[in-house]
Amino acid sequence: MWWVVVEEQRGGGDARAWNVTKTKPAGADRDHADEVARRLAFSHEPVHPSAVKERKVLRVGDGYLVIATGRTQTFHFRVTLGETVAEPA
């Protein structure tokens, strides 16, 4: 089973930390999961900036890095593919 995970920064200043903000099941097919992740990279509304004026989506490894520019600042978030792994016997 494939999953799509969105990670983005929350908080401000020294309290800023990376958090998983969304998980979405994406089925058993990796190509389908990648398409789900690609669509989410273009449609996800991040916490920061509150209003995205420009979005640059880059394919990196097993997912996408999204650079989101707001009115005064630029932030980024990751949309990553992950496959459920069974515990070893």
Gaussian input, Z-matrix of N, CA and C with variables (Angstrom, degrees):
# hf/3-21g

backbone

0 1
 N
 C     1     B1
 C     2     B2     1     A1
 N     3     B3     2     A2     1     D1
 C     4     B4     3     A3     2     D2
 C     5     B5     4     A4     3     D3
 N     6     B6     5     A5     4     D4
 C     7     B7     6     A6     5     D5
 C     8     B8     7     A7     6     D6
 N     9     B9     8     A8     7     D7
 C    10    B10     9     A9     8     D8
 C    11    B11    10    A10     9     D9
 N    12    B12    11    A11    10    D10
 C    13    B13    12    A12    11    D11
 C    14    B14    13    A13    12    D12
 N    15    B15    14    A14    13    D13
 C    16    B16    15    A15    14    D14
 C    17    B17    16    A16    15    D15
 N    18    B18    17    A17    16    D16
 C    19    B19    18    A18    17    D17
 C    20    B20    19    A19    18    D18
 N    21    B21    20    A20    19    D19
 C    22    B22    21    A21    20    D20
 C    23    B23    22    A22    21    D21
 N    24    B24    23    A23    22    D22
 C    25    B25    24    A24    23    D23
 C    26    B26    25    A25    24    D24
 N    27    B27    26    A26    25    D25
 C    28    B28    27    A27    26    D26
 C    29    B29    28    A28    27    D27
 N    30    B30    29    A29    28    D28
 C    31    B31    30    A30    29    D29
 C    32    B32    31    A31    30    D30
 N    33    B33    32    A32    31    D31
 C    34    B34    33    A33    32    D32
 C    35    B35    34    A34    33    D33
 N    36    B36    35    A35    34    D34
 C    37    B37    36    A36    35    D35
 C    38    B38    37    A37    36    D36
 N    39    B39    38    A38    37    D37
 C    40    B40    39    A39    38    D38
 C    41    B41    40    A40    39    D39
 N    42    B42    41    A41    40    D40
 C    43    B43    42    A42    41    D41
 C    44    B44    43    A43    42    D42
 N    45    B45    44    A44    43    D43
 C    46    B46    45    A45    44    D44
 C    47    B47    46    A46    45    D45
 N    48    B48    47    A47    46    D46
 C    49    B49    48    A48    47    D47
 C    50    B50    49    A49    48    D48
 N    51    B51    50    A50    49    D49
 C    52    B52    51    A51    50    D50
 C    53    B53    52    A52    51    D51
 N    54    B54    53    A53    52    D52
 C    55    B55    54    A54    53    D53
 C    56    B56    55    A55    54    D54
 N    57    B57    56    A56    55    D55
 C    58    B58    57    A57    56    D56
 C    59    B59    58    A58    57    D57
 N    60    B60    59    A59    58    D58
 C    61    B61    60    A60    59    D59
 C    62    B62    61    A61    60    D60
 N    63    B63    62    A62    61    D61
 C    64    B64    63    A63    62    D62
 C    65    B65    64    A64    63    D63
 N    66    B66    65    A65    64    D64
 C    67    B67    66    A66    65    D65
 C    68    B68    67    A67    66    D66
 N    69    B69    68    A68    67    D67
 C    70    B70    69    A69    68    D68
 C    71    B71    70    A70    69    D69
 N    72    B72    71    A71    70    D70
 C    73    B73    72    A72    71    D71
 C    74    B74    73    A73    72    D72
 N    75    B75    74    A74    73    D73
 C    76    B76    75    A75    74    D74
 C    77    B77    76    A76    75    D75
 N    78    B78    77    A77    76    D76
 C    79    B79    78    A78    77    D77
 C    80    B80    79    A79    78    D78
 N    81    B81    80    A80    79    D79
 C    82    B82    81    A81    80    D80
 C    83    B83    82    A82    81    D81
 N    84    B84    83    A83    82    D82
 C    85    B85    84    A84    83    D83
 C    86    B86    85    A85    84    D84
 N    87    B87    86    A86    85    D85
 C    88    B88    87    A87    86    D86
 C    89    B89    88    A88    87    D87
 N    90    B90    89    A89    88    D88
 C    91    B91    90    A90    89    D89
 C    92    B92    91    A91    90    D90
 N    93    B93    92    A92    91    D91
 C    94    B94    93    A93    92    D92
 C    95    B95    94    A94    93    D93
 N    96    B96    95    A95    94    D94
 C    97    B97    96    A96    95    D95
 C    98    B98    97    A97    96    D96
 N    99    B99    98    A98    97    D97
 C   100   B100    99    A99    98    D98
 C   101   B101   100   A100    99    D99
 N   102   B102   101   A101   100   D100
 C   103   B103   102   A102   101   D101
 C   104   B104   103   A103   102   D102
 N   105   B105   104   A104   103   D103
 C   106   B106   105   A105   104   D104
 C   107   B107   106   A106   105   D105
 N   108   B108   107   A107   106   D106
 C   109   B109   108   A108   107   D107
 C   110   B110   109   A109   108   D108
 N   111   B111   110   A110   109   D109
 C   112   B112   111   A111   110   D110
 C   113   B113   112   A112   111   D111
 N   114   B114   113   A113   112   D112
 C   115   B115   114   A114   113   D113
 C   116   B116   115   A115   114   D114
 N   117   B117   116   A116   115   D115
 C   118   B118   117   A117   116   D116
 C   119   B119   118   A118   117   D117
 N   120   B120   119   A119   118   D118
 C   121   B121   120   A120   119   D119
 C   122   B122   121   A121   120   D120
 N   123   B123   122   A122   121   D121
 C   124   B124   123   A123   122   D122
 C   125   B125   124   A124   123   D123
 N   126   B126   125   A125   124   D124
 C   127   B127   126   A126   125   D125
 C   128   B128   127   A127   126   D126
 N   129   B129   128   A128   127   D127
 C   130   B130   129   A129   128   D128
 C   131   B131   130   A130   129   D129
 N   132   B132   131   A131   130   D130
 C   133   B133   132   A132   131   D131
 C   134   B134   133   A133   132   D132
 N   135   B135   134   A134   133   D133
 C   136   B136   135   A135   134   D134
 C   137   B137   136   A136   135   D135
 N   138   B138   137   A137   136   D136
 C   139   B139   138   A138   137   D137
 C   140   B140   139   A139   138   D138
 N   141   B141   140   A140   139   D139
 C   142   B142   141   A141   140   D140
 C   143   B143   142   A142   141   D141
 N   144   B144   143   A143   142   D142
 C   145   B145   144   A144   143   D143
 C   146   B146   145   A145   144   D144
 N   147   B147   146   A146   145   D145
 C   148   B148   147   A147   146   D146
 C   149   B149   148   A148   147   D147
 N   150   B150   149   A149   148   D148
 C   151   B151   150   A150   149   D149
 C   152   B152   151   A151   150   D150
 N   153   B153   152   A152   151   D151
 C   154   B154   153   A153   152   D152
 C   155   B155   154   A154   153   D153
 N   156   B156   155   A155   154   D154
 C   157   B157   156   A156   155   D155
 C   158   B158   157   A157   156   D156
 N   159   B159   158   A158   157   D157
 C   160   B160   159   A159   158   D158
 C   161   B161   160   A160   159   D159
 N   162   B162   161   A161   160   D160
 C   163   B163   162   A162   161   D161
 C   164   B164   163   A163   162   D162
 N   165   B165   164   A164   163   D163
 C   166   B166   165   A165   164   D164
 C   167   B167   166   A166   165   D165
 N   168   B168   167   A167   166   D166
 C   169   B169   168   A168   167   D167
 C   170   B170   169   A169   168   D168
 N   171   B171   170   A170   169   D169
 C   172   B172   171   A171   170   D170
 C   173   B173   172   A172   171   D171
 N   174   B174   173   A173   172   D172
 C   175   B175   174   A174   173   D173
 C   176   B176   175   A175   174   D174
 N   177   B177   176   A176   175   D175
 C   178   B178   177   A177   176   D176
 C   179   B179   178   A178   177   D177
 N   180   B180   179   A179   178   D178
 C   181   B181   180   A180   179   D179
 C   182   B182   181   A181   180   D180
 N   183   B183   182   A182   181   D181
 C   184   B184   183   A183   182   D182
 C   185   B185   184   A184   183   D183
 N   186   B186   185   A185   184   D184
 C   187   B187   186   A186   185   D185
 C   188   B188   187   A187   186   D186
 N   189   B189   188   A188   187   D187
 C   190   B190   189   A189   188   D188
 C   191   B191   190   A190   189   D189
 N   192   B192   191   A191   190   D190
 C   193   B193   192   A192   191   D191
 C   194   B194   193   A193   192   D192
 N   195   B195   194   A194   193   D193
 C   196   B196   195   A195   194   D194
 C   197   B197   196   A196   195   D195
 N   198   B198   197   A197   196   D196
 C   199   B199   198   A198   197   D197
 C   200   B200   199   A199   198   D198
 N   201   B201   200   A200   199   D199
 C   202   B202   201   A201   200   D200
 C   203   B203   202   A202   201   D201
 N   204   B204   203   A203   202   D202
 C   205   B205   204   A204   203   D203
 C   206   B206   205   A205   204   D204
 N   207   B207   206   A206   205   D205
 C   208   B208   207   A207   206   D206
 C   209   B209   208   A208   207   D207
 N   210   B210   209   A209   208   D208
 C   211   B211   210   A210   209   D209
 C   212   B212   211   A211   210   D210
 N   213   B213   212   A212   211   D211
 C   214   B214   213   A213   212   D212
 C   215   B215   214   A214   213   D213
 N   216   B216   215   A215   214   D214
 C   217   B217   216   A216   215   D215
 C   218   B218   217   A217   216   D216
 N   219   B219   218   A218   217   D217
 C   220   B220   219   A219   218   D218
 C   221   B221   220   A220   219   D219
 N   222   B222   221   A221   220   D220
 C   223   B223   222   A222   221   D221
 C   224   B224   223   A223   222   D222
 N   225   B225   224   A224   223   D223
 C   226   B226   225   A225   224   D224
 C   227   B227   226   A226   225   D225
 N   228   B228   227   A227   226   D226
 C   229   B229   228   A228   227   D227
 C   230   B230   229   A229   228   D228
 N   231   B231   230   A230   229   D229
 C   232   B232   231   A231   230   D230
 C   233   B233   232   A232   231   D231
 N   234   B234   233   A233   232   D232
 C   235   B235   234   A234   233   D233
 C   236   B236   235   A235   234   D234
 N   237   B237   236   A236   235   D235
 C   238   B238   237   A237   236   D236
 C   239   B239   238   A238   237   D237
 N   240   B240   239   A239   238   D238
 C   241   B241   240   A240   239   D239
 C   242   B242   241   A241   240   D240
 N   243   B243   242   A242   241   D241
 C   244   B244   243   A243   242   D242
 C   245   B245   244   A244   243   D243
 N   246   B246   245   A245   244   D244
 C   247   B247   246   A246   245   D245
 C   248   B248   247   A247   246   D246
 N   249   B249   248   A248   247   D247
 C   250   B250   249   A249   248   D248
 C   251   B251   250   A250   249   D249
 N   252   B252   251   A251   250   D250
 C   253   B253   252   A252   251   D251
 C   254   B254   253   A253   252   D252
 N   255   B255   254   A254   253   D253
 C   256   B256   255   A255   254   D254
 C   257   B257   256   A256   255   D255
 N   258   B258   257   A257   256   D256
 C   259   B259   258   A258   257   D257
 C   260   B260   259   A259   258   D258
 N   261   B261   260   A260   259   D259
 C   262   B262   261   A261   260   D260
 C   263   B263   262   A262   261   D261
 N   264   B264   263   A263   262   D262
 C   265   B265   264   A264   263   D263
 C   266   B266   265   A265   264   D264

   B1=1.4480
   B2=1.5291
   B3=1.3168
   B4=1.4566
   B5=1.5181
   B6=1.3222
   B7=1.4671
   B8=1.5141
   B9=1.3179
   B10=1.4607
   B11=1.5212
   B12=1.3301
   B13=1.4644
   B14=1.5285
   B15=1.3280
   B16=1.4664
   B17=1.5179
   B18=1.3307
   B19=1.4621
   B20=1.5238
   B21=1.3333
   B22=1.4586
   B23=1.5166
   B24=1.3200
   B25=1.4497
   B26=1.5176
   B27=1.3379
   B28=1.4635
   B29=1.5167
   B30=1.3177
   B31=1.4593
   B32=1.5150
   B33=1.3280
   B34=1.4507
   B35=1.5189
   B36=1.3160
   B37=1.4587
   B38=1.5147
   B39=1.3358
   B40=1.4635
   B41=1.5230
   B42=1.3315
   B43=1.4638
   B44=1.5330
   B45=1.3187
   B46=1.4597
   B47=1.5303
   B48=1.3315
   B49=1.4645
   B50=1.5253
   B51=1.3462
   B52=1.4497
   B53=1.5213
   B54=1.3198
   B55=1.4570
   B56=1.5193
   B57=1.3224
   B58=1.4583
   B59=1.5221
   B60=1.3162
   B61=1.4635
   B62=1.5232
   B63=1.3476
   B64=1.4667
   B65=1.5201
   B66=1.3192
   B67=1.4630
   B68=1.5187
   B69=1.3161
   B70=1.4556
   B71=1.5270
   B72=1.3325
   B73=1.4631
   B74=1.5265
   B75=1.3503
   B76=1.4628
   B77=1.5205
   B78=1.3342
   B79=1.4575
   B80=1.5128
   B81=1.3289
   B82=1.4562
   B83=1.5240
   B84=1.3209
   B85=1.4556
   B86=1.5303
   B87=1.3449
   B88=1.4619
   B89=1.5304
   B90=1.3277
   B91=1.4658
   B92=1.5217
   B93=1.3255
   B94=1.4684
   B95=1.5291
   B96=1.3410
   B97=1.4670
   B98=1.5240
   B99=1.3379
   B100=1.4642
   B101=1.5229
   B102=1.3139
   B103=1.4719
   B104=1.5258
   B105=1.3319
   B106=1.4719
   B107=1.5247
   B108=1.3356
   B109=1.4684
   B110=1.5269
   B111=1.3204
   B112=1.4742
   B113=1.5246
   B114=1.3279
   B115=1.4663
   B116=1.5208
   B117=1.3375
   B118=1.4690
   B119=1.5306
   B120=1.3297
   B121=1.4675
   B122=1.5252
   B123=1.3236
   B124=1.4639
   B125=1.5286
   B126=1.3334
   B127=1.4776
   B128=1.5267
   B129=1.3399
   B130=1.4665
   B131=1.5232
   B132=1.3223
   B133=1.4580
   B134=1.5257
   B135=1.3413
   B136=1.4602
   B137=1.5239
   B138=1.3340
   B139=1.4618
   B140=1.5218
   B141=1.3354
   B142=1.4673
   B143=1.5174
   B144=1.2980
   B145=1.4612
   B146=1.5275
   B147=1.3127
   B148=1.4709
   B149=1.5237
   B150=1.3260
   B151=1.4648
   B152=1.5254
   B153=1.3255
   B154=1.4605
   B155=1.5210
   B156=1.3315
   B157=1.4729
   B158=1.5222
   B159=1.3405
   B160=1.4573
   B161=1.5200
   B162=1.3177
   B163=1.4629
   B164=1.5273
   B165=1.3397
   B166=1.4638
   B167=1.5238
   B168=1.3316
   B169=1.4593
   B170=1.5305
   B171=1.3379
   B172=1.4629
   B173=1.5204
   B174=1.3319
   B175=1.4678
   B176=1.5198
   B177=1.3233
   B178=1.4639
   B179=1.5296
   B180=1.3122
   B181=1.4593
   B182=1.5188
   B183=1.3317
   B184=1.4620
   B185=1.5207
   B186=1.3172
   B187=1.4536
   B188=1.5119
   B189=1.3303
   B190=1.4606
   B191=1.5217
   B192=1.3259
   B193=1.4546
   B194=1.5145
   B195=1.3320
   B196=1.4554
   B197=1.5232
   B198=1.3320
   B199=1.4581
   B200=1.5227
   B201=1.3283
   B202=1.4632
   B203=1.5254
   B204=1.3175
   B205=1.4539
   B206=1.5235
   B207=1.3320
   B208=1.4562
   B209=1.5153
   B210=1.3089
   B211=1.4585
   B212=1.5311
   B213=1.3494
   B214=1.4697
   B215=1.5232
   B216=1.3336
   B217=1.4505
   B218=1.5154
   B219=1.3445
   B220=1.4520
   B221=1.5239
   B222=1.3257
   B223=1.4551
   B224=1.5230
   B225=1.3218
   B226=1.4575
   B227=1.5197
   B228=1.3284
   B229=1.4620
   B230=1.5164
   B231=1.3398
   B232=1.4558
   B233=1.5241
   B234=1.3029
   B235=1.4583
   B236=1.5272
   B237=1.3314
   B238=1.4609
   B239=1.5179
   B240=1.3287
   B241=1.4662
   B242=1.5143
   B243=1.3038
   B244=1.4630
   B245=1.5089
   B246=1.3132
   B247=1.4607
   B248=1.5158
   B249=1.3219
   B250=1.4563
   B251=1.5320
   B252=1.3213
   B253=1.4628
   B254=1.5269
   B255=1.3207
   B256=1.4528
   B257=1.5280
   B258=1.3018
   B259=1.4589
   B260=1.5206
   B261=1.3493
   B262=1.4648
   B263=1.5330
   B264=1.2969
   B265=1.4735
   B266=1.5038
   A1=108.54
   A2=116.36
   A3=122.39
   A4=110.22
   A5=114.85
   A6=123.01
   A7=109.15
   A8=115.76
   A9=122.37
   A10=106.46
   A11=115.65
   A12=121.94
   A13=108.89
   A14=116.71
   A15=122.11
   A16=108.02
   A17=115.75
   A18=121.96
   A19=107.49
   A20=115.77
   A21=119.41
   A22=110.26
   A23=115.42
   A24=120.15
   A25=110.14
   A26=114.14
   A27=121.64
   A28=107.42
   A29=115.82
   A30=120.38
   A31=111.31
   A32=115.53
   A33=120.00
   A34=111.16
   A35=115.30
   A36=120.84
   A37=112.20
   A38=116.39
   A39=121.76
   A40=112.61
   A41=117.38
   A42=121.32
   A43=112.13
   A44=117.89
   A45=121.06
   A46=109.24
   A47=115.95
   A48=120.98
   A49=109.12
   A50=116.05
   A51=121.98
   A52=108.95
   A53=116.34
   A54=122.02
   A55=109.92
   A56=116.15
   A57=120.90
   A58=106.30
   A59=116.84
   A60=120.21
   A61=113.21
   A62=116.16
   A63=118.41
   A64=108.91
   A65=116.96
   A66=122.50
   A67=107.30
   A68=115.38
   A69=119.31
   A70=108.88
   A71=117.94
   A72=118.91
   A73=109.55
   A74=116.39
   A75=119.34
   A76=113.03
   A77=118.07
   A78=121.23
   A79=114.38
   A80=115.06
   A81=121.80
   A82=113.26
   A83=118.19
   A84=122.49
   A85=110.71
   A86=116.71
   A87=120.74
   A88=111.99
   A89=117.82
   A90=120.00
   A91=111.14
   A92=116.16
   A93=119.39
   A94=110.41
   A95=116.66
   A96=120.62
   A97=110.78
   A98=116.55
   A99=119.84
   A100=110.78
   A101=117.05
   A102=120.05
   A103=111.04
   A104=117.33
   A105=121.25
   A106=109.58
   A107=116.85
   A108=121.24
   A109=110.84
   A110=117.39
   A111=120.96
   A112=110.79
   A113=117.20
   A114=120.13
   A115=110.99
   A116=116.07
   A117=120.07
   A118=111.02
   A119=117.41
   A120=120.33
   A121=110.97
   A122=116.74
   A123=120.48
   A124=113.44
   A125=117.93
   A126=119.17
   A127=115.00
   A128=118.46
   A129=121.07
   A130=110.92
   A131=116.60
   A132=122.13
   A133=108.14
   A134=117.75
   A135=120.39
   A136=112.39
   A137=115.08
   A138=120.90
   A139=109.46
   A140=116.51
   A141=122.25
   A142=108.50
   A143=118.95
   A144=127.35
   A145=110.52
   A146=115.15
   A147=119.11
   A148=112.04
   A149=117.10
   A150=121.14
   A151=107.88
   A152=116.42
   A153=121.44
   A154=109.10
   A155=115.48
   A156=120.93
   A157=111.19
   A158=116.22
   A159=121.41
   A160=108.83
   A161=116.26
   A162=122.35
   A163=107.94
   A164=116.26
   A165=121.72
   A166=106.83
   A167=117.02
   A168=122.10
   A169=108.50
   A170=115.49
   A171=121.89
   A172=109.56
   A173=116.89
   A174=120.12
   A175=107.56
   A176=116.61
   A177=122.18
   A178=108.24
   A179=117.53
   A180=121.06
   A181=112.23
   A182=116.14
   A183=122.33
   A184=111.28
   A185=117.17
   A186=119.54
   A187=112.13
   A188=114.34
   A189=121.12
   A190=109.90
   A191=115.82
   A192=122.81
   A193=105.64
   A194=116.20
   A195=120.57
   A196=108.36
   A197=116.10
   A198=122.22
   A199=106.06
   A200=114.79
   A201=121.46
   A202=108.87
   A203=116.14
   A204=121.86
   A205=109.20
   A206=114.40
   A207=120.79
   A208=110.32
   A209=115.64
   A210=120.62
   A211=111.74
   A212=116.56
   A213=119.10
   A214=114.27
   A215=119.03
   A216=121.23
   A217=111.47
   A218=114.93
   A219=122.49
   A220=108.93
   A221=116.32
   A222=123.35
   A223=107.91
   A224=116.50
   A225=119.40
   A226=109.70
   A227=114.48
   A228=121.23
   A229=108.54
   A230=115.95
   A231=122.16
   A232=110.31
   A233=115.43
   A234=122.71
   A235=104.99
   A236=116.48
   A237=121.65
   A238=111.41
   A239=116.01
   A240=121.88
   A241=109.18
   A242=116.61
   A243=121.17
   A244=109.60
   A245=115.94
   A246=121.20
   A247=109.15
   A248=116.71
   A249=121.18
   A250=109.00
   A251=115.54
   A252=121.65
   A253=108.65
   A254=116.37
   A255=121.22
   A256=110.57
   A257=116.41
   A258=121.83
   A259=108.96
   A260=117.20
   A261=118.68
   A262=111.44
   A263=115.12
   A264=120.36
   A265=111.13
   D1=129.52
   D2=177.67
   D3=-97.39
   D4=147.51
   D5=177.08
   D6=-128.76
   D7=151.82
   D8=171.52
   D9=-112.29
   D10=130.08
   D11=-176.02
   D12=-122.73
   D13=132.39
   D14=174.14
   D15=-105.96
   D16=127.30
   D17=175.96
   D18=-119.85
   D19=133.72
   D20=176.97
   D21=-148.87
   D22=165.02
   D23=-179.42
   D24=-81.82
   D25=139.01
   D26=175.42
   D27=-124.87
   D28=159.09
   D29=179.30
   D30=81.85
   D31=-176.73
   D32=-179.17
   D33=-141.28
   D34=161.44
   D35=177.90
   D36=57.72
   D37=-134.86
   D38=-179.85
   D39=-69.48
   D40=-16.48
   D41=-178.90
   D42=-88.75
   D43=2.05
   D44=-178.66
   D45=-69.46
   D46=132.13
   D47=-178.37
   D48=-146.66
   D49=153.26
   D50=175.39
   D51=-79.43
   D52=135.75
   D53=178.90
   D54=-137.98
   D55=148.20
   D56=169.22
   D57=-77.05
   D58=120.01
   D59=-177.41
   D60=-108.32
   D61=-12.39
   D62=178.66
   D63=-157.52
   D64=137.96
   D65=169.62
   D66=-128.12
   D67=139.86
   D68=-176.33
   D69=-139.92
   D70=121.72
   D71=176.00
   D72=-64.84
   D73=139.55
   D74=-174.46
   D75=-129.10
   D76=16.69
   D77=173.64
   D78=86.13
   D79=-172.71
   D80=-174.18
   D81=-92.05
   D82=-12.35
   D83=-175.55
   D84=-99.22
   D85=123.47
   D86=-176.60
   D87=-63.96
   D88=-40.01
   D89=179.92
   D90=-62.23
   D91=-40.49
   D92=176.69
   D93=-64.34
   D94=-42.13
   D95=179.15
   D96=-61.36
   D97=-39.51
   D98=178.26
   D99=-64.23
   D100=-39.12
   D101=177.63
   D102=-64.78
   D103=-40.19
   D104=175.96
   D105=-60.63
   D106=-44.54
   D107=-179.76
   D108=-64.49
   D109=-42.94
   D110=179.72
   D111=-61.41
   D112=-45.20
   D113=178.49
   D114=-62.20
   D115=-40.58
   D116=-179.79
   D117=-67.04
   D118=-34.64
   D119=177.55
   D120=-59.62
   D121=-33.53
   D122=-179.53
   D123=-89.38
   D124=-19.96
   D125=-174.28
   D126=-109.46
   D127=-19.52
   D128=-176.77
   D129=-61.70
   D130=132.58
   D131=175.93
   D132=-97.66
   D133=103.43
   D134=-176.13
   D135=-71.60
   D136=162.59
   D137=175.55
   D138=-62.20
   D139=-45.97
   D140=179.08
   D141=-126.29
   D142=135.22
   D143=-6.05
   D144=-74.51
   D145=158.33
   D146=-177.08
   D147=-67.33
   D148=-27.91
   D149=176.04
   D150=-132.61
   D151=109.81
   D152=-178.63
   D153=-78.62
   D154=122.12
   D155=177.62
   D156=-94.33
   D157=-32.21
   D158=179.29
   D159=-144.54
   D160=142.73
   D161=-177.68
   D162=-132.43
   D163=124.16
   D164=175.60
   D165=-113.89
   D166=121.67
   D167=-177.08
   D168=-109.03
   D169=123.43
   D170=-179.33
   D171=-119.46
   D172=132.45
   D173=174.70
   D174=-77.44
   D175=128.26
   D176=177.61
   D177=-139.18
   D178=122.72
   D179=177.49
   D180=51.61
   D181=-123.66
   D182=-179.80
   D183=-98.74
   D184=50.96
   D185=178.42
   D186=169.01
   D187=-150.33
   D188=-172.94
   D189=-139.07
   D190=141.97
   D191=170.62
   D192=-106.26
   D193=126.51
   D194=-177.62
   D195=-114.04
   D196=123.05
   D197=176.43
   D198=-100.71
   D199=114.89
   D200=-174.66
   D201=-111.54
   D202=118.82
   D203=-179.56
   D204=-102.96
   D205=128.55
   D206=176.17
   D207=-101.28
   D208=-160.21
   D209=-178.94
   D210=-65.15
   D211=-41.84
   D212=-174.36
   D213=-124.66
   D214=-14.16
   D215=-176.75
   D216=-140.09
   D217=161.26
   D218=177.32
   D219=-117.25
   D220=134.53
   D221=178.53
   D222=-128.23
   D223=174.60
   D224=175.51
   D225=-145.02
   D226=157.16
   D227=173.44
   D228=-143.98
   D229=163.27
   D230=-177.93
   D231=-116.86
   D232=141.21
   D233=172.56
   D234=-120.65
   D235=114.31
   D236=-170.42
   D237=-122.56
   D238=145.16
   D239=173.04
   D240=-89.88
   D241=140.46
   D242=174.44
   D243=-141.15
   D244=143.61
   D245=179.81
   D246=-111.49
   D247=131.57
   D248=176.94
   D249=-61.52
   D250=133.70
   D251=-178.71
   D252=-118.66
   D253=132.48
   D254=178.42
   D255=-74.27
   D256=147.04
   D257=176.92
   D258=-67.05
   D259=136.17
   D260=179.40
   D261=-62.88
   D262=148.30
   D263=-179.93
   D264=-76.80

